[in-house]
């Protein structure tokens, strides 16, 4: 049996798991962005929190991903929800750090004139700081998306499904085809996500860039 | 301002007992060396800095009673680093305060066109440009236009021309003088450059170490300087007056047969200050003098130095 035949035979399963994988990834990235950017904005306002928060995020990132998923089980059980929580936790370092650095990187003269002209703190944030920090935040989002697609394969170990099922199944049944059927779509998905987000970045920059 | 004090660090007075009255449509220049408190004084007017004690009144209203954001929208603000918002177009930058104040789009657009023409930038060409596409001088022109946009009564300017090259700076200063005559504003202007102060000021406020040393019209201070510190500021200005009064031909000397040949030229009728400016800017030490009966004349640092009697 060739690989092509294997794929044809198991097409429905692969497509089903692919969709499941996309589903987990999109949700995880979406919530990661909300949480990460929010925390990044907060620590840029409350500077004292910046160092401890970034360090905590960093420590989380150093937990081996397999262990992080396993640690979710006693707290949140198994399934999709704990997997997404683990992925969101995992992504915080790039998102929090990039949001913080991006906001802090806004030139002080630009801020001073924005405040001096009578912008409210919210206007300064949404109309000056976030737009100017956008390229840096976007870089973080792209990294997070790629990491999430790859790491989500491990979510299969706690019953979240996705392409990881094929990879782990392939390992235990010594089926190279099955491993490849999980790995190749994962890689395609990771690259597609990166390019898609790059496209978004280019479009936004064309409209709002300096 | 009534006996305003500011302590950034408790017990250390950055500003001490500043009392200052600015009349309507007066051009007041705060001048002093770096760190004398002139910028801090200015920033208290639009509440970017809060006074530790004392009060600031605008038209009889204590500004502590006015919402800071509301206050700032009614005071023009220009800073040395300009601070145009880099992600917005020139038009969006200029229209920012009118927009914050909720002007209708039509009125904002008209205002942008009007102001761009006023500062000598063709609206059709410059409206849609981003700040990064402008030269330093153009950026600061836009900075000034932005401060004028919502037609505020009061404008604060913090060394607006400090970062520009000498030629652009003089050009912009002259433009500002013309502009101010037309728009009639109350202006508080911070600089460390006496030349600028003399050019603009109805009233000069000389500051040192957080205090006002002397305040008054140029003539008053010139006739009756209070102490050496004030005298020092004016002596520097003396040289500059001489340089502006003299012409290039006054300092012209023959080009030496075996000396360096000047690479650039300047007209004999130009003020000597212009020659010095060009030399400093280009980093050269001599200029050909054009338009004289004699051939082969030049000005050098030495010839300028000799004639100004320094």
Interface residues (C-beta under 8 A of the other chain):
Chain A: X107 X109 X110 X111 X112 X113 X114 X115 X116 X117 X118 X119 X120 X123 X127 X128 X131 X132 X208 X209 X210
Chain B: X46 X48 X69 X70 X71 X72 X73 X74 X77 X79 X81 X82 X83 X84 X85 X86 X87 X96 X97 X100 X130 X131 X132 X143 X146 X156
